[in-house]
Amino acid sequence: MPNMLITRRSFLSTTAVVTGGSVLAGLQPGSLWAAAGALEADPYNDKTVARVYDPLVSSFVFGKNDINFYYRTFDVNRLESMLGTALRQITGAGTVDAAWRLIMPGMSSRSKVAVKININCAHELEGDHGAHWSSAPNTSPSMMAALTKSLDRAGIAQENITFFDRSRTFEKEWKADLAARCPKLVLKGKEEVAASRASISLSNGLTAVEIPAPVMEADYLINLHLLKKHSSGATGAMKNLLGLTGDVGQIAHKGGAKEFHNSSLLKELSTHPEIRKRAVLCISEAVLGNRLPTQNMEPLQKTDAFPGGKASSLIVSRSPIFQDLVLLGFVNYEMTGDVNKVCPDGNLGWLQNCVNLVPNFTSDCIGAAKLADSPAGSLLPPKDLSFPSAKVKYISVAVQS
């Protein structure tokens, strides 16, 4: 890990210098990292969410750089360091390897990891929007490479890691970018992902969703998604699982699910036993964010929270419910100026359906967010989210070499 200045604002507030994973400046490790081994037994009930901010993670400048292939400006090494910081924050582990072992109990070199990515439908809509597919918000090869490097260092063989999206094409340019860094990775888009014999029955009358084979063959499932607005409010961890099906339009908008953001669809996908027993981590690649789900990546407008129009962050948790609650706060602020107010075309039904699904997620968690000033002298953006620690243990950390 490069030398980094870390500034943390959360229910624990501290500033320290970290070098090679050691805490300096007279702080004991426990002052910066929560006690290891105290994880919630049920990841979905874990209300800890870590946001790691690094303004140097991407050199992209809106209005200056070509928007096509914007993700090639993302620094893979910085992304890996940001991810490692987030993993240590949510687990309290002293090292990144130890954090992975807490997140994935029983992991070994033979363990298989499936990573559900978020591939946009922009390729199919190029004629409508006049955009190149590479300019739309997608899970980036840079983030995939960073996650792979972190898992590889923890002992997971590259050939046992599968990145997939059953509903979209895995572009050849992405494959080439990843092959240059991680030649043994398994990469599967809609043409390569096979269905398994397992399926998820849905209460809205739709045909059951066949769970993709990469999930059923995996020991662990990682949900790698984005930060953008959608009719459900936020395109986060739960929305990302719509890509388990080969036809998102069919499952989300037809056959009784025309208002999928109001139905129990997202909850049913996220809580199916075959998904839930494998789901161990949610990562929002929020280096950039977007106000529209499919069109060109554009600058965010609330620059007091997103300097330069960029979120420059990773947001990480073990719970898709608490993860989406935090993402929604950021999206609400960007779209309406109020962290608890959704857009006129948005809806909270998908999140309200999860109330009391786990003991920690109660009805008063929704609406508990506040917009807060970052500490004086902090490297964090001037404005950030804040939550009562009894509702959400939101940890915000800034890193910069």
Secondary structure in CASP SS format (residue, H / E / C, confidence):
PFRMAT SS
TARGET T0000
AUTHOR 0000-0000-0000
METHOD secondary structure of the structure
MODEL  1
M C 1.00
P C 1.00
N C 1.00
M E 1.00
L E 1.00
I E 1.00
T E 1.00
R E 1.00
R E 1.00
S C 1.00
F C 1.00
L C 1.00
S C 1.00
T E 1.00
T E 1.00
A E 1.00
V E 1.00
V E 1.00
T E 1.00
G C 1.00
G C 1.00
S E 1.00
V E 1.00
L C 1.00
A C 1.00
G C 1.00
L C 1.00
Q C 1.00
P H 1.00
G H 1.00
S H 1.00
L H 1.00
W C 1.00
A C 1.00
A C 1.00
A C 1.00
G C 1.00
A C 1.00
L C 1.00
E C 1.00
A C 1.00
D C 1.00
P H 1.00
Y H 1.00
N H 1.00
D C 1.00
K C 1.00
T E 1.00
V E 1.00
A E 1.00
R E 1.00
V E 1.00
Y E 1.00
D C 1.00
P C 1.00
L C 1.00
V C 1.00
S E 1.00
S C 1.00
F C 1.00
V C 1.00
F C 1.00
G C 1.00
K C 1.00
N C 1.00
D C 1.00
I C 1.00
N C 1.00
F C 1.00
Y H 1.00
Y H 1.00
R H 1.00
T H 1.00
F E 1.00
D C 1.00
V H 1.00
N H 1.00
R H 1.00
L H 1.00
E H 1.00
S H 1.00
M H 1.00
L H 1.00
G H 1.00
T H 1.00
A H 1.00
L H 1.00
R H 1.00
Q H 1.00
I H 1.00
T H 1.00
G C 1.00
A C 1.00
G C 1.00
T C 1.00
V H 1.00
D H 1.00
A H 1.00
A H 1.00
W H 1.00
R H 1.00
L H 1.00
I H 1.00
M C 1.00
P C 1.00
G C 1.00
M C 1.00
S C 1.00
S C 1.00
R C 1.00
S C 1.00
K C 1.00
V E 1.00
A E 1.00
V E 1.00
K E 1.00
I C 1.00
N C 1.00
I C 1.00
N C 1.00
C C 1.00
A C 1.00
H C 1.00
E C 1.00
L C 1.00
E H 1.00
G H 1.00
D H 1.00
H H 1.00
G C 1.00
A C 1.00
H C 1.00
W H 1.00
S H 1.00
S H 1.00
A C 1.00
P C 1.00
N C 1.00
T C 1.00
S C 1.00
P H 1.00
S H 1.00
M H 1.00
M H 1.00
A H 1.00
A H 1.00
L H 1.00
T H 1.00
K H 1.00
S H 1.00
L H 1.00
D H 1.00
R H 1.00
A C 1.00
G C 1.00
I C 1.00
A C 1.00
Q H 1.00
E H 1.00
N H 1.00
I E 1.00
T E 1.00
F E 1.00
F E 1.00
D C 1.00
R C 1.00
S C 1.00
R C 1.00
T C 1.00
F C 1.00
E C 1.00
K H 1.00
E H 1.00
W H 1.00
K H 1.00
A H 1.00
D H 1.00
L H 1.00
A H 1.00
A H 1.00
R H 1.00
C C 1.00
P C 1.00
K C 1.00
L C 1.00
V E 1.00
L E 1.00
K E 1.00
G C 1.00
K C 1.00
E C 1.00
E C 1.00
V C 1.00
A C 1.00
A E 1.00
S E 1.00
R E 1.00
A E 1.00
S E 1.00
I E 1.00
S C 1.00
L C 1.00
S C 1.00
N C 1.00
G C 1.00
L C 1.00
T C 1.00
A C 1.00
V E 1.00
E E 1.00
I E 1.00
P E 1.00
A H 1.00
P H 1.00
V H 1.00
M H 1.00
E C 1.00
A C 1.00
D C 1.00
Y E 1.00
L E 1.00
I E 1.00
N E 1.00
L E 1.00
H E 1.00
L E 1.00
L E 1.00
K E 1.00
K E 1.00
H E 1.00
S C 1.00
S C 1.00
G E 1.00
A E 1.00
T C 1.00
G C 1.00
A H 1.00
M H 1.00
K H 1.00
N H 1.00
L H 1.00
L H 1.00
G H 1.00
L H 1.00
T C 1.00
G C 1.00
D C 1.00
V H 1.00
G H 1.00
Q H 1.00
I H 1.00
A H 1.00
H H 1.00
K C 1.00
G C 1.00
G C 1.00
A C 1.00
K C 1.00
E C 1.00
F C 1.00
H C 1.00
N C 1.00
S C 1.00
S C 1.00
L H 1.00
L H 1.00
K H 1.00
E H 1.00
L H 1.00
S H 1.00
T H 1.00
H C 1.00
P H 1.00
E H 1.00
I H 1.00
R H 1.00
K C 1.00
R C 1.00
A E 1.00
V E 1.00
L E 1.00
C E 1.00
I E 1.00
S E 1.00
E E 1.00
A E 1.00
V E 1.00
L E 1.00
G E 1.00
N E 1.00
R C 1.00
L C 1.00
P C 1.00
T C 1.00
Q C 1.00
N C 1.00
M C 1.00
E C 1.00
P C 1.00
L C 1.00
Q C 1.00
K C 1.00
T C 1.00
D C 1.00
A C 1.00
F C 1.00
P H 1.00
G H 1.00
G H 1.00
K C 1.00
A C 1.00
S C 1.00
S E 1.00
L E 1.00
I E 1.00
V E 1.00
S E 1.00
R C 1.00
S C 1.00
P H 1.00
I H 1.00
F H 1.00
Q H 1.00
D H 1.00
L H 1.00
V H 1.00
L H 1.00
L H 1.00
G H 1.00
F H 1.00
V H 1.00
N H 1.00
Y H 1.00
E H 1.00
M H 1.00
T H 1.00
G C 1.00
D C 1.00
V C 1.00
N C 1.00
K C 1.00
V C 1.00
C C 1.00
P C 1.00
D C 1.00
G C 1.00
N C 1.00
L C 1.00
G H 1.00
W H 1.00
L H 1.00
Q H 1.00
N C 1.00
C C 1.00
V C 1.00
N C 1.00
L C 1.00
V C 1.00
P C 1.00
N C 1.00
F C 1.00
T C 1.00
S H 1.00
D H 1.00
C H 1.00
I C 1.00
G C 1.00
A C 1.00
A C 1.00
K E 1.00
L E 1.00
A E 1.00
D E 1.00
S C 1.00
P C 1.00
A C 1.00
G C 1.00
S C 1.00
L C 1.00
L C 1.00
P C 1.00
P C 1.00
K E 1.00
D E 1.00
L E 1.00
S E 1.00
F C 1.00
P C 1.00
S C 1.00
A C 1.00
K C 1.00
V C 1.00
K E 1.00
Y E 1.00
I E 1.00
S E 1.00
V E 1.00
A E 1.00
V E 1.00
Q E 1.00
S C 1.00
END
